[in-house]
């Protein structure tokens, strides 16, 4: 088994843009969280308090994402020979947990409590609360526009949302805009009808929204943490490149795994044509690994295993067929 490290694709400019986007979202959420909390207490509004919890959760998550941006760029060392790229996925998972616990669960609690005990009506407080939500809508909308602008600048949805930090910010801001809209609708209907069920329903709807977003973000982070395969298109290019080499008789298995946002491990088991001596094998291996590195920029670590086992013996294995971890 042999390997070759490719130079890690550095994107300091992209990281700086993402950091600015996260800082903008953090500043907006901190100010809005305080305003929502004060307005919610004064108005005794469950929907507004749910939105305050939502903003607090988002603020904590932005801190997690800043940690992810800083720690994921540390170079590989003896303890972590494949680098720290997966730090991005770990902190994104914590952000999803934060949305679920601090945002979703508290929103459910506020909605249920409002249905059980009613809500004290202070319409003057409600007017102030709705003003707070209006300001929050504008601030969250501007933060969302900033995040979407960066997504567009990084190649659109398919490429820009590969970064879990940026993906989390977009999800949080979009959820915040929708959550503020639900809270405004619930408060307005409560004021018009005098029925707290409208505002309680808005709080419960915000809870459902946050739990769903947390689930989607957590699922993506989980897949990446446990060893998600590289992009199928990249794996296909690697397999085609290997199959095209005259010295390779068959490609028995190909494994890929994301080790970071822009890095991946590639391991291939190949059967060479008969008649090659040890020097030829080494020269072929080096040339093939260099070709893979040029063809697929994210191939950071490349391993080739030259085996005498026939392709027919490996044909039914999960790795060879691309099932359950094989690319």
N, C-alpha and C positions, 0 to 999 in steps of 0.2 A: 504494500500500500504506500503510495507516495502522494504528496500534496504540494501545492504552491499557493502562497498568499498573493492575492491581487491587491493593489493599492485601494484602500477604502475610499469610495466616492465621497468627497467632502462637499457639503453644501452649506457653508457658513452664511451665505446671503439668505438662503431659504430659512435657515434657523433664526436668523435675526428678524426676518419678516414675521415669522411665526411668533417669536418672543414679543414683538411689538403688538401683534394681534391679541395675544393672551393678556398682556399688560393693560391694553385698552378695555378688554372685557372685565378684567379684575377691578379696575378703577370704577367702571360703571356699576358693577354688581355691589361693591362695597358701599357706595353712596346710596344706591337704590335700596339695598337691604335695610339700612338704618331708617330711611324715609318710610319704607313699607311697614317696618316694625312699629315705629311711632304712630303712624296712621292707623294701623290695625288695632293697636291697644286703645287709642282714643275712640275709635269708632266701634270697637268690639266686633270687627268684621272677620269672620273665619276665612273668607276668600283672600282678603288682604294679608292676613297672617300666614296663610299658605304660600302666598307669593313671596313674603318675607323669608320664609324657610327655604324656598326655592332659590332666592338670591344668595342666602348664606351658603347653601350647598354649592352653588356655582362659584362663589368666591373661594371656598376651600379647594374646589377642583382646579381652579386656575393656579393655585399655589402648587398643587400636585404636578400640573403640566409644566410649570416653570422648572421644577425639580427634574422632570423627565428630560427636558431639553438640555439641561446642564450635564446631567449624569450619563446620558446615553452616548455622549461624544468622547468619553474617556477612552484612551487607547487600551488595547489588549494587554494583559499581564499574565504572569504565571498562574494565578488563581482563576482567571477568566480568559483562556487563550483565544476564544472567539469574540472577545470584546464585550462591551456593555450595551449593545444596541437594543436588547430586549428590555432595558430599563424603561423605554418609551411605552411598551405594552403593559408593563407592571403598573406604572403610575396611572395609565389610562384605565386599568381595571379598578384601581382605588377610586378614581373619579366616578366611575359607574356605580360603585358601592355607595359613595357619598350621595349621589343623586337619589338612589333608592331609599337609603335610610333617612337622610336629613330632609329631603324634599318630598318624595312620594309618601312615606309613612306618616310624616307630620301632616301632610295635606289630607290624608284619609282620616287621621285623628280629628282634625278641625272640622271636617265635614260631618263626621258621626256625632261629635259633641254638639254641633249646631242643630242637628236634627233631634237630638235627645233633649236638649235644654233650652232651645230657642236662642234668640239673640236680642240683646238690648239695642233698641233703635235710637241712634243719635244721628239724625240726618245731617246735622251740621258737620259732624265728624266724617260722615260718609262723603260729603262733598269734598272735604279736604283729602280723603282717601282716594277719591276718583281723580283728583288733580295729581296726586302722587303717581297713580297708575298711568295717567296720561304722559307725565314726564318720563316714567320708566319705559313706556312704549317707545318713545322717541330715542332714549338712550340705548335701549336694547336693539332697536332697529338700526341705529348707526353702527353699533358694534357688529351686528350681523352683516351689514353691507361691507364693512371692512374685511370681515372674514371671507365673504364670498368673493370679494375683489382679489384677495390673495389666492383663493382656490383657482380663480380664472387665470391669474398670472402664472400659476404653476402647472398649467396644462389642462385645466378643466376638472370636472367632477371625478373622472376615472383616475387621473393621476394626482390631483391636488389632495383628495381625501384619503390617499394612502397613508398620510401622516396622521397617526392617532391623536396627536395633540391638536392639530388643526381640525380634524374630524369632530373631536369632542367640543371644541369651541363653537363650531357651526351648529352642532346638535343642541348645545345649551342655549345659544342665542335664538335659534329658531323656536325652541320650546318655550323660551322666556317670552317671546313676542306672542305666541299663541296662548300661553298661560295668562299673560296680562289681559289679553282680549277676553278670555273666559271670565276672569275676575271682574272686569269692567261690566260685562253683560250680567253677571250674577248680582253685583251690587246695584246696578240700575234697575233690574227687575224686582229686587227686594224693596227698593225705595218706592217703586211704582205700585206694587201689589201689597206690600206689607207682609209678604210670605217669605220666611227665612229659607224655605225649601229651595228657592232659586239659588241663593248664595251657597247653601250647603252643597247643592248639586254641582255648582261651579268648582268648589273646593275638591269634591270627589273626582270631578273630571280632570282637574289639574293633577291629582294624585295618580290617576290612571295613565295620564300622559307621561308623567315623570318615570313611573315604573316601566313603561314600555321603552322609553328612551334608554333608561339604565340597563334594561335587558339587552337591547341591541348593541350598545357600546360594550357591555360586559362580555357578550358572546364573541364579538370581534377580538377583544383583547385576549380572551381565553384561547381562541384558536391560534393566535400568534404566539402566545406564551408556551403552549404545549408542543409547538413545532409545526407550524403551518408550512405547507410546501410553497415553493416559489411560484411565480405567475405561470400558468399553464403554457402561455405563448413562449416564455423564455425557456421552459423545460423542453418544449417542442423543438426550439431552435438548437438546443444542446444535443438532443437525441438525433436530429437530422445531421448535425455536424459530425457526430461520432459515426453514424452509419455511413457517411460519405468518405471516411478515411480508408484508403486501400489496404492499410495494415490491419484493420479491424475486421474480423470475420463475423462477429455478432455482438450486439449490445445486450447483455443478459439482464442488467438491472440499472436503473437510474434513480437516485435519490436526490431530492433537493429540500432544503429547509431554510426559511428566513431566519437570519441571525440578527437582523436589525432592520431599520427602515429602508436602507439602500444596500444591504449586504445579504448574501445567501451562501450557504454551504452546498457544494455539489459533490456527490460521490457516485462514481460509475463503476460497474463491474463489466469488463469487456473481455472477449476472447479474440486473441490475435491470430493471424494466419500462421500456419506452420513455417518453420525455416528461419525465424528471426533469432539472432544470438542476443546475449545480454546487453551488449552495447547498442544494438539496433533498437531493442525494447526501450532502453532508457531515452534514446534520442526521440523515438516516436512519442513516448509519454510526455516529454517536455514540450514537444511541438504541439501536441493535441491540447495540453493544458493552457498553453499560450493562446491557442486559437479560441478556446472557450472563453478565456478572460477578455479577449478582444471582442468576441461576439456578444457576450452577456456581461455588461459592466458590473452588475451586482454580484457576480460570482467572485466572492472574496476568498473563499477557501475551496480548493479543487483537489479531489482525491480520485485516483485511478487505481483500480484493483484488477490486475491482469490474472486471469484464471484459465485453467485448462478445461473446466467443466463445460460441457456442451450447452449450447443455447436451448436445446430441447429439454434438458433437465431443469432449467430455470424457468421454462415457459409458463408454468402454472403458478409460480410463486406470486404473492401479493406485490412484491417490489417490482417484478418484471412486468406485471400487467398494469401497474399504476394504481392499484387498489390499496387503501388503508396505509397511506404514507408514501407509496411509490409515486413518482411524478410521471 
